[in-house]
Amino acid sequence: MSEVTKEQVTEAMLALVTEYAGKKKLKPLDLTKEMMAKFDCDKKLCKAALKDLIASGKAVYTYFGASYVELPHEEG
């Protein structure tokens, strides 16, 4: 496995969520699989990166029949 940092994975996840905002809802597993394919990293690193992404407030979990990771909604 290549030496990829948790911060790199977190930023890549945020970029992917931002890219699909309003087009497609991404499940946590979708993000994990995408990062594992892109960086050849393990699931544990991806879960830690996702946890950091949610904790930072840059993304949030939403629930519509299943859990999704999305950008926070702006209150109008």
C-alpha positions in Angstrom: 0.0 0.0 0.0 1.2 3.5 -0.7 1.8 5.9 2.1 -1.3 8.1 1.9 -2.3 10.4 4.8 -5.7 10.6 6.4 -5.8 14.3 5.4 -5.3 13.5 1.7 -8.2 11.0 1.9 -10.4 13.5 3.8 -9.8 16.2 1.2 -10.5 13.8 -1.7 -13.7 12.7 0.0 -14.8 16.4 0.3 -14.0 17.0 -3.3 -16.1 14.0 -4.4 -19.0 15.0 -2.2 -18.8 18.6 -3.6 -18.6 17.3 -7.2 -21.8 15.3 -6.7 -23.7 17.9 -4.6 -27.2 18.2 -6.0 -26.6 15.4 -8.6 -26.2 12.2 -6.6 -26.3 11.3 -2.9 -23.3 9.3 -1.8 -23.5 6.7 0.9 -20.5 6.3 3.3 -19.7 3.0 1.7 -19.6 4.6 -1.8 -17.1 7.1 -0.5 -15.0 4.4 1.2 -14.9 2.2 -1.9 -14.0 5.1 -4.1 -11.1 6.2 -1.9 -9.9 2.6 -1.5 -9.7 2.3 -5.3 -8.1 5.7 -5.8 -5.5 5.6 -3.1 -5.1 1.8 -2.6 -5.6 2.3 1.1 -7.5 0.2 3.7 -11.0 0.6 5.1 -9.8 1.7 8.5 -8.0 4.8 7.1 -11.1 5.7 5.0 -13.4 5.4 8.0 -11.1 7.7 10.1 -11.0 10.2 7.2 -14.8 10.2 7.0 -15.1 10.7 10.7 -12.8 13.7 10.5 -14.8 15.1 7.6 -18.0 14.9 9.5 -16.4 16.2 12.7 -15.0 19.2 10.9 -18.5 20.2 9.8 -17.5 20.3 6.1 -20.0 17.4 5.5 -23.0 16.0 7.3 -24.8 12.7 7.5 -28.4 12.8 6.1 -31.0 10.1 6.2 -33.6 9.4 3.5 -34.3 5.7 3.8 -30.5 5.2 4.0 -27.6 7.2 5.3 -25.8 9.6 3.0 -22.9 12.0 3.2 -23.7 15.5 1.9 -22.6 19.1 2.2 -24.3 21.0 5.0 -27.5 22.7 3.8 -27.6 26.4 4.0 -30.6 27.9 5.9 -32.5 30.4 3.8 
